Amino acid sequence: MKKDTHNFFNRVYEVVRKIPYGKVTSYGAIAKAIGSPQSARMVGYAMNASHNLDDVPAHRVVNRNGMLTGKHHFDGTNLMQQLLEAEGIQVVDAKIVNFKDFFWEP
């Protein structure tokens, strides 16, 4: 991984580690928080690469509409949904119910 990409990913992970239990945020909100508001897709790449990092709660990062767009990157059929539901977040049809109630702005 190139140094710039590595640094970007690490900045993303720093924000993701701060997402409170029972809350979620979006790729775009993270991009904005690290000063790169046009880089939501790159945040997604960082999240895809984070699954070997036990201290990065990637399941708490969803798209701007509350959809579990990264769910196929988790082991198991519904692991991302199960992790969110274990934190009290209801998910129906791969979308967070009452998304705004659970949204955390970094």
N, C-alpha and C positions, 0 to 999 in steps of 0.2 A: 504494500500500500504506500502510495506517495506520501511524503511528509505533510503536505497541505491537507490531503484527505484525512490522514491520521489525526491531525490537530482538529479538523472540523468534527470528525466523529467523536473525539474526546469531549469537545465542547457540548455536543448533543447529549452525550451520556451524563455529563455533569448536571444538566437540566433534568433529564429523565429520572435521575436518582432522587431529585427533590420533589417529585410528584407525590402528594400525600396519599396514604392508604385510603381507598374508597373514592378516589378522584381520577380523572383522566384529562389528557390534553391532546392537542392535535399536532400534526407534523408542521403545519404553518405557524402555530403559536410558538413552537420550539424554534423554528427558523427565525422568527421575529425576535425572540428573546436573545438569540446569540448574535444578533446584528446582521443577519443575512436573510431578509424577509422573502426573497425570491427563490429560496433554496429548500422549499418543502419536500420536493422529490428527493433531494440529497439526504434530508433527514430520514426519509423512508429507507434509503440505502443503508444508512447508519444503523437503523433499527433492525434491518434484515441481517446485518453483520454482528448484532449484539447477542445472539442467542447462546454463545458460549461464555457470556459474562453473567455470573449469578447475581451480581448486585445491580443490574440494570432491569427495572421492571417494565420491559417492553410491552407487556400486555396493557399498560395504561396509556398507550399512544394509539390514537384512532384518527380517522380523517375528519375533516371540518364539519361533517354532518353526523358524526357519531357512529359511523360504520366501521366494523372490524376488518378493515381492508388488509391488514397484515396477518390475518388468522392462519393462512396457509403456510406461514413460516414457523408455526409452532408444532411441536410433536403432538401426535394424537389428533383426533377428529375435531374436537371442540375445546382444546386446552385454553386458548385465549379467553373464550367465553366463560369457561369454568373458573378461571382465575379471577375474572371480573365479578362473577356472581358470588364467589367466596368473599369478596369485599363488599357485598351488598348492592352491587350494580346489576340491575335487571337488563337482560339482552333478549330481544325478540327479532328473529330473522336477521341475525348478524348486525343489529343496530341497537345502540344503547337507548333504553326508554328514558324519557325526561333528561336527555343529554345535557341540557344547560344547567340542570341541578347538580351534575357531577363534574362539570368542566372546571378545570384549574388553569388559570392564566399565569404562565411563568413570569 
